Amino acid sequence: MSRRTIVARVTQGMVLASLITALTLASAAAAMTYWLWQAREAKALEATADALAAAVRREMQEEKTPPEKAAPEALRESSVTGYHIDVWQGGERLATNAAGAPEEASHPVHLSAGWLAADRPIVSTRTR
């Protein structure tokens, strides 16, 4: 019967502890990277939503048009890439940068887990 020496057992324990530590640190680094990326993307999305809402309001003021006409024009002129953008009024989609005809049946997009979304009112419902 051959028994392993104490040196072999200590070495095996140290290797196992090193592997567990390396995997734990790699997992923590991956999680932190994901959270930082998601926070950066959320901030960029918020800025884009603010800019597009301002562009629609500006188009409405400059051209004296209702939101139904100003939204598609502002979205077309914005040249924003990397985001799926829909402009809604109630349950009706006024404009989109997604492929497909705008005449398709419209309904709000329900987000899956992990997707980011931002919405901004274009026309204030408050009375002055």
N, C-alpha and C positions, 0 to 999 in steps of 0.2 A: 504494500500500500504506500503510494507516494503522497506525501503531504507537501503542499506548497510552503515555501519559506515565508517568514514574516516580511522579508524585503519584497517579495513578489506580491503579497497581499497589500502592503502599503502602497506600492507603485500602482497597482490596479485601482485602489481607492482614490489615489490622487488623480489618475487619468479620468476616472468617472466623475469626480468633483469638477475637474476642469471642463469636461464636456457639458455638464449641466450648467455651469456658470456661463460658458460661451453661448449656449442656446438661449438662456434667460436674457443675457445682455443683447443678443441679436434680436430677440422678440421685442424687447423694450425699445430698441432703436427703431425698429420697423413701425411700431405703434406710434411713437412720437413723430416720426416722419409723416405718417398718414394724417395725424391730427393737425400738424403744422400746414401740410398741403391743403387740407380741407378748410382750415381757417383762412388761408390766403385766397383760395378759390371763392369762398363766401364773401370775402371783402371785395374782390374784383367783381363778382356778380352784383353786389349791392351798388357799387359805383356805376356799373353798366346800366342797371335798372334806373338809377337816378338820372343818368345822362339821357336815356331814351325817353323817360317821362318828360324831362325838360324839353327835349327836341319836339315831342308831340305838342306840348303846350305852346312852344315858340311857333310851330307851324300853324297852330290854330289862330294865334294872334296875328301873325304876319299875313296869312292868306284869308283870314276871316272865314275859316271853314269849321264845320262840326268835327268831332272826334272821328267819325266814320271815314272821313276823307283825309284828315290830317295824319292819322295813325299809319296807314299804309305808305304815305309819302315820306313821313319821318323815318320809318323803318327802312325804306328803300334807300334813302339818302345816308343812313347811319353807317352802313358797311360794317356792321359788327359781325365778326366770325367767331366760331367756337362755342356759341350758345344757341339753343333752340329758343326762339322768342315768339311769343303769342301776345297779341293785344286783344283784350276782351272787354266787352261792355255787356254787363249782365251775363246771359248765357250765349251770347253771340260773339264769335271770333271776328274781329275787325281786320286784323293783319297778322301775318306770320312770315318767318324767314325759312320755314321748313319746306321741303319738297312736297309737291302735291297742290292740287287746286284749292284756292280759298273758298270755292263754292261747296266743298265737301261738308257733310253734316258736321256741325261743330259741337264740341263738348269740352269742358275743362279737362286738362290732363291730370290724372291722379298719379302722384309721385310714388315710386317704389322706394324702399329703404336704400339709403345711400345717395339719393339724388338731392341736389340743392335747388332751391327755388327762391325767387324774390318777386314781390309784387309791389306796385306803386300806383296810387290813384293819380289819374291824369287831370280830372276835373274835380274840384272840391265840391262836396255836397253841402258845405256850410253856407249859410246865408250871412251877408254882412250887414 
